[in-house]
Amino acid sequence: MSDIADHRFEYARDSLELADLDPDPLRQFHDWLMDAAEAGHLEPNATTLATAGADGVPSARIVLLRGIDERGFAWYTNRTSPKGQDLAANPRAALVFYWERLERQVRVSGAVSVIPEDESAAYFAGRPRKSQLAAWASPQSQPLDSRVELVAATERYAILHPEEVPLPPFWGGYRLLPERIEFWQGRRSRMHDRFVYLRADGGREARPGSAPGEAQGEALGGPSTIGRRSAGGAMWRIVRLAP
Ligand SMILES: Cc1cc2nc3c(=O)[nH]c(=O)nc-3n(C[C@H](O)[C@H](O)[C@H](O)COP(=O)(O)O)c2cc1C
């Protein structure tokens, strides 16, 4: 690619219609995640996590999705990290998935809660031993003098925990309960298909735009809106968005 300003790609693989969408956005997401795995993405569960702390400064990084069910989208990390500090100050976040081979994007946003310790411990127990030791040894995102320092720290923790490695008190999961989930399918000539599911039963975002807190309890209906009840008991409306 000699000049990114001239780089063009026609999305021509698929389309998305209201009739294609599952009434439950979480099932719809799961279907797309499975499609992404089948299409050969090496880490289809990789997602960009955006947070903002008390200062309002946005920050984004990739994490791996480690659970998806009616409770929401789960990932694990060091809670003293910058993202952990952001979430402690402002427990709201957005996730973005991009599956290039399918020309699909999914955007999710909502409130974030800390996963209970017993659940984090069960997840941590299933990780490879070396990853467990690295979690103990790494003060994530703090300055590090050298790699040697990090390796030495993991060796110290290996001696300290010769058998089972316990869950570090500063490590664990978060779960985002979606209020808004948008599915984007690339089409030719930037005429992309976009549908957003908006939580219509008390979520903070009830408008297609992302301004929170407005239009709560808005009547279901309208040309591009279909009221549906998901498996988790949540009420969602689906709106087509201009690309
Ligand atoms: C493909 C990929 C997967 C990653 N998965 C995780 C993860 O699940 N948890 C995590 O804490 N960091 C993960 N990271 C590292 C983060 O992107 C980031 O560097 C780190 O968490 C520090 O972020 P922070 O300083 O914003 O807190 C991953 C990075 C990549 C590229």
The ligand as a MOL file (V3000), in Angstrom:
LIG
                    3D

  0  0  0     0  0            999 V3000
M  V30 BEGIN CTAB
M  V30 COUNTS 31 33 0 0 0
M  V30 BEGIN ATOM
M  V30 1 C -4.9220 -9.6950 21.1830 0
M  V30 2 C -4.7250 -9.0750 22.5530 0
M  V30 3 C -5.3930 -9.6040 23.6330 0
M  V30 4 C -5.2410 -9.0390 24.9150 0
M  V30 5 N -5.9930 -9.5400 25.9470 0
M  V30 6 C -5.9060 -8.9510 27.1690 0
M  V30 7 C -6.7610 -9.3790 28.2320 0
M  V30 8 O -7.6360 -10.2620 28.0790 0
M  V30 9 N -6.6260 -8.7750 29.4370 0
M  V30 10 C -5.7040 -7.7700 29.6500 0
M  V30 11 O -5.6090 -7.2830 30.7710 0
M  V30 12 N -4.9210 -7.3220 28.6600 0
M  V30 13 C -4.9970 -7.8820 27.4160 0
M  V30 14 N -4.2140 -7.4100 26.3790 0
M  V30 15 C -3.2710 -6.3120 26.6540 0
M  V30 16 C -4.0150 -4.9660 26.6660 0
M  V30 17 O -4.2970 -4.5810 25.3210 0
M  V30 18 C -3.2370 -3.8550 27.3830 0
M  V30 19 O -1.9420 -3.7450 26.8480 0
M  V30 20 C -3.1040 -4.0860 28.8830 0
M  V30 21 O -4.2500 -4.7180 29.4220 0
M  V30 22 C -2.8700 -2.7680 29.6270 0
M  V30 23 O -3.9580 -1.8960 29.4000 0
M  V30 24 P -4.2450 -0.6020 30.3190 0
M  V30 25 O -2.8870 0.0260 30.6130 0
M  V30 26 O -5.0980 0.2720 29.4710 0
M  V30 27 O -4.9320 -1.0590 31.5550 0
M  V30 28 C -4.3600 -7.9490 25.0980 0
M  V30 29 C -3.6890 -7.4120 23.9890 0
M  V30 30 C -3.8720 -7.9580 22.7390 0
M  V30 31 C -3.1720 -7.3310 21.5610 0
M  V30 END ATOM
M  V30 BEGIN BOND
M  V30 1 1 1 2
M  V30 2 1 2 3
M  V30 3 2 2 30
M  V30 4 2 3 4
M  V30 5 1 4 5
M  V30 6 1 4 28
M  V30 7 2 5 6
M  V30 8 1 6 7
M  V30 9 1 6 13
M  V30 10 2 7 8
M  V30 11 1 7 9
M  V30 12 1 9 10
M  V30 13 2 10 11
M  V30 14 1 10 12
M  V30 15 2 12 13
M  V30 16 1 13 14
M  V30 17 1 14 15
M  V30 18 1 14 28
M  V30 19 1 15 16
M  V30 20 1 16 17
M  V30 21 1 16 18
M  V30 22 1 18 19
M  V30 23 1 18 20
M  V30 24 1 20 21
M  V30 25 1 20 22
M  V30 26 1 22 23
M  V30 27 1 23 24
M  V30 28 2 24 25
M  V30 29 1 24 26
M  V30 30 1 24 27
M  V30 31 2 28 29
M  V30 32 1 29 30
M  V30 33 1 30 31
M  V30 END BOND
M  V30 END CTAB
M  END
